[in-house]
Amino acid sequence: MVLRLFWAGVWVCLATASTLAQDPTKVEPKHYKLDFENDKVQVISVHYGPHEKSVMHEHPGGVVVILSATHLRFTDENGKTRELFSKPGEARWYPPFHHRVENLGDTPYDAVYVGIKGMTASNGTANPMDAMDEETKKIVAHLMASVKQ
């Protein structure tokens, strides 16, 4: 009986952890579409219609390039919220994090997210640059430079 209880507890813990750390292309295919992937990066197209919301999911650390003006609300796994306004052409770095997204605007939100593989909220990578090899650092720097022009 104790062994069954132990394995039931392990199963609940694993199911909870996998629910909290979900790949957005798997749990949110309506909002996230995989465009490109290799062993270093994952490039995802992001689309939220007006006032649409997501479920809790995780992104690796990476750069988001904003394609349309937006007003978003992010809610992290602890319930802390943060609102932000973005303009087309902006590029922002995000560390790995679990969150839900809500488009607070009356227009669609579109972006491209370039996630650095191996850099997740659950693996404890403190410095985002530590997770990138030299080639990836160059790709991110080029992307950032092209957006600012």
C-alpha positions as CSV (number, residue, x, y, z in Angstrom):
1,M,0.0,0.0,0.0
2,V,2.8,2.4,0.9
3,L,4.5,1.7,-2.4
4,R,1.3,2.4,-4.3
5,L,0.9,5.7,-2.4
6,F,4.6,6.6,-3.2
7,W,4.1,6.0,-7.0
8,A,0.8,7.9,-7.0
9,G,2.7,10.8,-5.4
10,V,5.5,10.6,-8.0
11,W,2.9,10.6,-10.8
12,V,1.1,13.7,-9.4
13,C,4.4,15.6,-9.1
14,L,5.5,14.7,-12.6
15,A,2.1,15.6,-14.0
16,T,2.1,18.9,-12.2
17,A,5.6,19.8,-13.3
18,S,4.9,19.0,-16.9
19,T,1.7,21.1,-16.8
20,L,3.7,24.1,-15.4
21,A,6.5,23.8,-18.0
22,Q,4.7,23.3,-21.3
23,D,6.0,24.0,-24.8
24,P,3.8,26.7,-26.2
25,T,3.6,25.1,-29.6
26,K,2.1,22.0,-28.0
27,V,-0.3,23.5,-25.4
28,E,-1.1,26.7,-27.4
29,P,-1.1,25.8,-31.1
30,K,-3.7,28.5,-31.7
31,H,-1.2,31.2,-30.6
32,Y,2.2,29.6,-31.3
33,K,3.5,28.1,-34.5
34,L,6.9,26.5,-34.9
35,D,8.7,28.1,-37.9
36,F,12.2,26.7,-37.6
37,E,14.1,24.5,-35.1
38,N,17.6,23.1,-34.8
39,D,19.7,22.0,-31.9
40,K,20.4,25.6,-30.8
41,V,17.2,27.7,-31.4
42,Q,13.5,27.5,-31.8
43,V,11.8,30.2,-33.9
44,I,8.1,30.6,-33.2
45,S,5.5,32.8,-34.8
46,V,3.2,34.3,-32.2
47,H,-0.4,35.5,-32.9
48,Y,-3.1,36.5,-30.5
49,G,-6.4,37.9,-31.6
50,P,-8.0,40.9,-29.8
51,H,-8.5,40.0,-26.1
52,E,-7.4,36.4,-26.5
53,K,-5.7,34.6,-23.5
54,S,-3.3,31.7,-23.2
55,V,-2.9,28.9,-20.7
56,M,0.3,28.7,-18.5
57,H,3.3,27.7,-20.6
58,E,7.0,28.2,-20.7
59,H,9.5,29.7,-23.2
60,P,13.2,29.3,-23.1
61,G,15.2,32.5,-22.8
62,G,15.3,34.4,-26.0
63,V,14.5,37.4,-28.1
64,V,11.0,38.5,-29.2
65,V,10.6,40.7,-32.3
66,I,7.3,42.6,-32.2
67,L,5.5,42.8,-35.5
68,S,2.3,44.8,-34.4
69,A,1.6,47.3,-31.8
70,T,0.2,45.7,-28.6
71,H,-0.9,46.0,-25.0
72,L,-0.3,42.7,-23.2
73,R,-0.6,41.4,-19.7
74,F,1.7,38.6,-18.5
75,T,0.9,36.6,-15.4
76,D,3.6,34.4,-14.0
77,E,3.3,31.1,-12.1
78,N,3.1,33.0,-8.8
79,G,0.2,35.2,-10.0
80,K,2.3,38.3,-10.4
81,T,1.1,40.4,-13.4
82,R,2.9,42.8,-15.6
83,E,1.5,44.9,-18.5
84,L,3.5,46.2,-21.4
85,F,3.1,48.2,-24.5
86,S,5.1,47.4,-27.6
87,K,5.6,49.0,-31.0
88,P,6.3,47.2,-34.3
89,G,10.0,46.6,-34.8
90,E,10.9,46.5,-31.2
91,A,13.1,43.6,-30.0
92,R,13.3,42.5,-26.4
93,W,15.2,39.9,-24.5
94,Y,13.3,37.6,-22.1
95,P,14.8,35.2,-19.6
96,P,13.2,31.8,-19.4
97,F,9.9,32.0,-17.6
98,H,6.4,30.4,-17.1
99,H,3.5,32.7,-17.8
100,R,0.1,33.3,-19.2
101,V,-0.5,36.0,-21.8
102,E,-3.6,38.2,-22.4
103,N,-3.9,40.6,-25.4
104,L,-5.6,43.6,-23.8
105,G,-5.8,45.4,-27.1
106,D,-8.6,45.6,-29.7
107,T,-6.2,44.5,-32.5
108,P,-4.3,41.3,-33.2
109,Y,-0.8,40.9,-31.7
110,D,1.9,39.3,-33.9
111,A,5.6,38.6,-33.0
112,V,8.4,36.2,-33.7
113,Y,10.1,34.5,-30.7
114,V,13.6,33.1,-31.1
115,G,14.2,30.8,-28.1
116,I,17.6,29.6,-27.1
117,K,17.5,25.8,-26.5
118,G,18.6,24.4,-23.2
119,M,17.8,27.7,-21.4
120,T,14.6,26.9,-19.5
121,A,13.2,28.3,-16.2
122,S,13.5,24.9,-14.6
123,N,17.2,24.3,-15.4
124,G,18.5,27.2,-13.3
125,T,20.5,28.9,-16.0
126,A,21.3,32.3,-14.3
127,N,23.1,34.1,-17.1
128,P,21.4,34.0,-20.5
129,M,24.7,34.4,-22.4
130,D,26.0,31.2,-20.8
131,A,23.5,29.2,-22.7
132,M,24.5,30.5,-26.1
133,D,27.4,29.4,-28.2
134,E,29.3,32.0,-30.3
135,E,27.2,31.3,-33.5
136,T,23.9,31.9,-31.6
137,K,25.3,35.1,-30.0
138,K,26.1,36.3,-33.5
139,I,22.6,35.4,-34.8
140,V,20.9,37.2,-31.9
141,A,23.2,40.3,-32.3
142,H,22.4,40.4,-36.0
143,L,18.7,40.2,-35.4
144,M,18.8,42.9,-32.8
145,A,20.9,45.2,-35.1
146,S,18.5,44.7,-38.0
147,V,15.4,45.6,-35.9
148,K,17.0,48.9,-34.7
149,Q,17.7,50.1,-38.2
